[in-house]
Amino acid sequence: MLGDIYFWRQVFILTTGLFFSISVGMMISFPSVLTPALVSSNSTEIRATSNQASWIAAINGFAGMCGFFILSPILQMLGRKVVHIICNLFILIGWIIFPLANNIRVLFLARIIQGFAIGGIYIHGMIVCEYVDSKRRGIPKHFEGDDGDRIEKI
């Protein structure tokens, strides 16, 4: 198993999918930390109204719907690998923009970019099925399960 190059290829591909799933979870929960910091009177840098803060939290979902409808045709034309790379790059770009943000518009931009990638989350189930050998398919699907009860499985 250690000398099997195909096994390590599968591990590499699935690790990127696992990091994508973790990052999506962080993106979804990030407004719970960001919103109080933006609307606080003790905030020193970027301030937002409660309306702006709620839009920052919600814009991910709207961008995710757009991403789903845009990424689906791209998936058919260019393949899963390209869309997988695009999704991971969008999430990475969004996380790089956040610490560099100096106003509310840049925060909106970062959330929109990351939300666009959320629309591609369905791709990871396909990637698991295509890249992993059928003998090992249950192991990565165990950790990237879509049914939300990962802790019960472990």
C-alpha positions in Angstrom: 0.0 0.0 0.0 2.8 2.5 0.8 4.4 1.9 -2.6 1.2 2.1 -4.5 1.3 5.3 -6.5 -2.4 5.1 -7.3 -3.3 5.0 -3.6 -1.3 8.2 -2.9 -3.0 9.9 -5.9 -6.3 9.0 -4.5 -5.3 10.3 -1.0 -4.1 13.6 -2.5 -7.3 14.2 -4.5 -9.5 13.2 -1.6 -7.5 15.4 0.8 -8.3 18.5 -1.3 -12.0 17.5 -1.1 -11.8 17.1 2.6 -10.2 20.5 3.0 -12.9 21.9 0.7 -15.6 20.4 3.0 -14.0 21.8 6.1 -13.6 25.2 4.5 -17.3 25.2 3.5 -18.2 24.5 7.1 -16.0 27.3 8.3 -17.6 29.7 5.8 -21.1 28.8 6.9 -20.2 29.4 10.6 -18.0 32.4 10.1 -20.8 35.0 10.3 -21.5 33.9 13.9 -18.1 35.4 14.7 -17.9 38.2 12.1 -21.3 39.8 12.7 -20.8 40.7 16.4 -17.4 42.1 15.5 -18.8 44.3 12.7 -21.7 45.7 14.7 -19.8 46.2 17.9 -19.2 49.8 19.1 -15.7 48.6 20.2 -14.8 47.8 16.6 -11.8 49.8 15.5 -11.5 49.1 11.8 -14.6 48.0 9.8 -18.0 48.8 11.0 -21.3 47.7 9.6 -25.0 48.3 10.3 -27.0 45.3 11.4 -28.6 45.2 7.9 -25.2 45.1 6.2 -24.0 42.4 8.6 -27.0 40.2 8.0 -26.4 40.6 4.2 -22.8 39.5 4.6 -24.1 36.4 6.4 -26.8 35.7 3.7 -24.9 36.5 0.5 -23.1 33.1 0.6 -26.4 31.3 -0.1 -27.4 33.5 -3.0 -23.9 33.3 -4.5 -24.0 29.5 -4.0 -27.2 29.2 -6.0 -25.6 31.2 -8.8 -22.4 29.1 -8.6 -24.5 25.9 -8.8 -26.1 27.0 -12.1 -22.8 28.3 -13.5 -20.6 25.4 -12.5 -23.0 22.7 -13.8 -22.4 23.6 -17.5 -18.7 24.1 -16.9 -18.6 20.7 -15.3 -20.1 19.2 -18.5 -17.8 21.1 -20.8 -14.4 21.1 -19.0 -14.8 18.1 -16.6 -14.8 17.6 -12.8 -11.1 18.1 -12.3 -11.2 21.7 -13.6 -14.3 22.6 -11.6 -12.8 21.0 -8.5 -9.7 23.2 -8.9 -11.9 26.3 -9.6 -13.9 25.7 -6.4 -10.8 25.3 -4.3 -9.2 28.4 -5.8 -12.3 30.5 -5.1 -12.4 29.4 -1.5 -8.7 30.1 -1.1 -9.0 33.6 -2.7 -11.9 34.4 -0.4 -9.9 33.4 2.7 -7.0 35.5 1.4 -9.2 38.6 0.9 -10.7 38.5 4.4 -7.7 39.6 6.4 -6.8 42.2 3.7 -10.3 43.8 3.8 -10.4 47.4 4.7 -14.1 48.2 4.1 -17.4 46.5 4.0 -17.5 46.1 0.2 -14.4 44.0 0.3 -16.0 41.7 2.9 -19.0 41.4 0.6 -16.7 40.5 -2.3 -14.9 37.8 -0.3 -18.3 36.2 0.8 -19.6 36.3 -2.7 -16.4 34.6 -4.1 -16.6 31.9 -1.4 -20.4 31.5 -1.9 -19.9 30.9 -5.6 -17.7 27.9 -4.7 -20.4 26.5 -2.3 -22.4 25.7 -5.4 -19.8 23.2 -6.4 -20.0 21.1 -3.3 -21.9 18.3 -5.1 -18.8 17.7 -7.2 -16.9 16.1 -4.3 -19.3 13.2 -4.2 -18.7 12.6 -7.9 -14.9 12.9 -7.4 -14.9 10.3 -4.6 -16.8 7.9 -6.8 -14.5 8.4 -9.8 -11.1 8.7 -8.3 -11.2 6.1 -5.6 -10.7 2.4 -6.3 -14.0 0.5 -5.7 -12.3 -1.5 -2.9 -11.5 1.6 -1.0 -14.5 3.8 -1.9 -16.3 3.4 1.5 -13.4 4.8 3.5 -13.3 8.3 2.1 -17.0 8.5 1.7 -17.2 7.7 5.4 -15.4 11.0 6.2 -17.0 13.1 3.4 -20.6 11.7 4.0 -23.4 13.9 2.9 -25.9 12.8 5.6 -24.5 14.9 8.4 -24.0 12.1 11.0 -20.2 11.7 10.7 -19.7 11.5 14.5 -22.2 8.6 14.8 -20.3 6.7 12.1 -16.9 7.1 13.9 
